[in-house]
Structure formats: C-alpha cells, structure tokens
Amino acid sequence: MDVKATTSQVRISATKARQVLALIRGKDVSEALLVLKYTPNKGARYTEKVLKSAVANAEHNHGLDIDKLVVKEAMADQGSYLKRFRPVSMGRAHAFRHPTCHISVVVGEK
C-alpha cells in the first residue's frame, strides 16, 4: 500500500527541490532520512518534513511497519509565483518573482 504526503507553496524553486529529491528516490526511509539530515540545502529541510509526515501517515493511518518502508516517488511540481515590485530610478518599478513549489513524497512497503 502506498501512502502519500504533500506540502504546498514552499518558498523554493522546483528545480532546486528536484535536486534533493533525486537523492532519496528509491531508498529505504531510514537511509533517506540520514541523507537528508546531512544535505546542506534548503530543500532538504522541507523534504525531510514531508518524508517524516508520510512515514507518520503510513504508521498511524495504515498500520505499516516503518522498517519496511521505501520511498517510491518523490516529486516537486511548480507552484505559483510570489510577485513583488521594487522601485527603481525615474519613477519606474521592476517586478521580482519568487518561485514556489509543491513537494510530494510517496512511501510504500518493499
């Protein structure tokens, strides 16, 4: 049985989140958590929280054994942009777009 956890509107670009997700895809949950703990990226902190949530969902809601869980899918989809404007010379304004993403992690038994 597969169990999913997601987070939305994370303030990091999807490309940067995908770099971290590639490190844990297909690994045991305990190994994936260890990799994320020692990865010095901002995306690793968000991914670690989502992975812990998926493991908690699997244990509490479905009664699965944590030691047998594997990361089956890990993906980051692009979210909306936070749009901000900054004043510049001659009365103009430049737009700044802050990207967001949605991180999803699916765990299941071996």
Contacts in CASP RR format, 6 or more apart in sequence:
PFRMAT RR
TARGET T0000
AUTHOR 0000-0000-0000
METHOD contacts of the structure
MODEL  1
MDVKATTSQVRISATKARQVLALIRGKDVSEALLVLKYTPNKGARYTEKV
LKSAVANAEHNHGLDIDKLVVKEAMADQGSYLKRFRPVSMGRAHAFRHPT
CHISVVVGEK
1 62 0 8 1.000
1 64 0 8 1.000
1 108 0 8 1.000
1 109 0 8 1.000
2 72 0 8 1.000
2 106 0 8 1.000
2 107 0 8 1.000
2 108 0 8 1.000
3 54 0 8 1.000
3 57 0 8 1.000
3 58 0 8 1.000
3 61 0 8 1.000
3 62 0 8 1.000
3 64 0 8 1.000
3 106 0 8 1.000
3 107 0 8 1.000
3 108 0 8 1.000
4 54 0 8 1.000
4 57 0 8 1.000
4 104 0 8 1.000
4 105 0 8 1.000
4 106 0 8 1.000
5 50 0 8 1.000
5 51 0 8 1.000
5 53 0 8 1.000
5 54 0 8 1.000
5 57 0 8 1.000
5 104 0 8 1.000
5 105 0 8 1.000
6 50 0 8 1.000
6 102 0 8 1.000
6 103 0 8 1.000
6 104 0 8 1.000
6 105 0 8 1.000
7 46 0 8 1.000
7 49 0 8 1.000
7 50 0 8 1.000
7 53 0 8 1.000
7 102 0 8 1.000
7 103 0 8 1.000
8 79 0 8 1.000
8 102 0 8 1.000
9 79 0 8 1.000
9 80 0 8 1.000
9 100 0 8 1.000
9 102 0 8 1.000
10 17 0 8 1.000
10 43 0 8 1.000
10 46 0 8 1.000
10 100 0 8 1.000
10 101 0 8 1.000
10 102 0 8 1.000
10 103 0 8 1.000
11 82 0 8 1.000
11 98 0 8 1.000
11 100 0 8 1.000
12 42 0 8 1.000
12 43 0 8 1.000
12 46 0 8 1.000
12 99 0 8 1.000
12 100 0 8 1.000
12 101 0 8 1.000
13 99 0 8 1.000
13 101 0 8 1.000
14 76 0 8 1.000
14 77 0 8 1.000
14 78 0 8 1.000
14 79 0 8 1.000
14 99 0 8 1.000
14 101 0 8 1.000
16 41 0 8 1.000
16 42 0 8 1.000
16 43 0 8 1.000
17 43 0 8 1.000
17 46 0 8 1.000
17 47 0 8 1.000
17 76 0 8 1.000
17 101 0 8 1.000
17 103 0 8 1.000
18 75 0 8 1.000
18 76 0 8 1.000
19 41 0 8 1.000
20 36 0 8 1.000
20 39 0 8 1.000
20 41 0 8 1.000
20 43 0 8 1.000
20 44 0 8 1.000
20 47 0 8 1.000
21 47 0 8 1.000
21 74 0 8 1.000
21 75 0 8 1.000
21 76 0 8 1.000
21 103 0 8 1.000
22 74 0 8 1.000
23 32 0 8 1.000
23 35 0 8 1.000
23 36 0 8 1.000
23 39 0 8 1.000
24 32 0 8 1.000
24 35 0 8 1.000
24 36 0 8 1.000
24 47 0 8 1.000
24 51 0 8 1.000
24 71 0 8 1.000
24 74 0 8 1.000
25 71 0 8 1.000
25 73 0 8 1.000
25 74 0 8 1.000
26 32 0 8 1.000
26 70 0 8 1.000
26 71 0 8 1.000
26 72 0 8 1.000
27 35 0 8 1.000
27 70 0 8 1.000
27 71 0 8 1.000
28 69 0 8 1.000
28 70 0 8 1.000
28 71 0 8 1.000
29 51 0 8 1.000
29 55 0 8 1.000
29 66 0 8 1.000
29 69 0 8 1.000
29 70 0 8 1.000
29 71 0 8 1.000
29 107 0 8 1.000
30 66 0 8 1.000
30 67 0 8 1.000
32 51 0 8 1.000
32 71 0 8 1.000
33 48 0 8 1.000
33 51 0 8 1.000
33 52 0 8 1.000
36 44 0 8 1.000
36 47 0 8 1.000
36 48 0 8 1.000
36 51 0 8 1.000
37 44 0 8 1.000
37 48 0 8 1.000
46 103 0 8 1.000
47 74 0 8 1.000
47 103 0 8 1.000
47 105 0 8 1.000
50 103 0 8 1.000
50 104 0 8 1.000
50 105 0 8 1.000
51 71 0 8 1.000
51 105 0 8 1.000
51 107 0 8 1.000
53 105 0 8 1.000
54 105 0 8 1.000
54 106 0 8 1.000
54 107 0 8 1.000
55 66 0 8 1.000
55 69 0 8 1.000
55 107 0 8 1.000
58 64 0 8 1.000
58 66 0 8 1.000
58 69 0 8 1.000
58 107 0 8 1.000
58 108 0 8 1.000
59 66 0 8 1.000
64 108 0 8 1.000
64 109 0 8 1.000
65 109 0 8 1.000
68 109 0 8 1.000
68 110 0 8 1.000
69 107 0 8 1.000
69 108 0 8 1.000
69 109 0 8 1.000
69 110 0 8 1.000
70 107 0 8 1.000
70 108 0 8 1.000
70 109 0 8 1.000
70 110 0 8 1.000
71 105 0 8 1.000
71 106 0 8 1.000
71 107 0 8 1.000
72 106 0 8 1.000
72 107 0 8 1.000
72 108 0 8 1.000
73 104 0 8 1.000
73 105 0 8 1.000
73 106 0 8 1.000
74 103 0 8 1.000
74 104 0 8 1.000
74 105 0 8 1.000
74 106 0 8 1.000
75 103 0 8 1.000
75 104 0 8 1.000
76 101 0 8 1.000
76 102 0 8 1.000
76 103 0 8 1.000
76 104 0 8 1.000
77 101 0 8 1.000
77 102 0 8 1.000
77 104 0 8 1.000
78 99 0 8 1.000
78 100 0 8 1.000
78 101 0 8 1.000
78 102 0 8 1.000
79 99 0 8 1.000
79 100 0 8 1.000
79 101 0 8 1.000
79 102 0 8 1.000
80 100 0 8 1.000
81 97 0 8 1.000
81 98 0 8 1.000
81 99 0 8 1.000
81 100 0 8 1.000
82 97 0 8 1.000
82 98 0 8 1.000
82 99 0 8 1.000
82 100 0 8 1.000
83 95 0 8 1.000
83 96 0 8 1.000
83 97 0 8 1.000
83 98 0 8 1.000
84 95 0 8 1.000
84 96 0 8 1.000
84 97 0 8 1.000
84 98 0 8 1.000
85 93 0 8 1.000
85 94 0 8 1.000
85 95 0 8 1.000
85 96 0 8 1.000
86 93 0 8 1.000
86 94 0 8 1.000
86 96 0 8 1.000
87 93 0 8 1.000
88 94 0 8 1.000
END
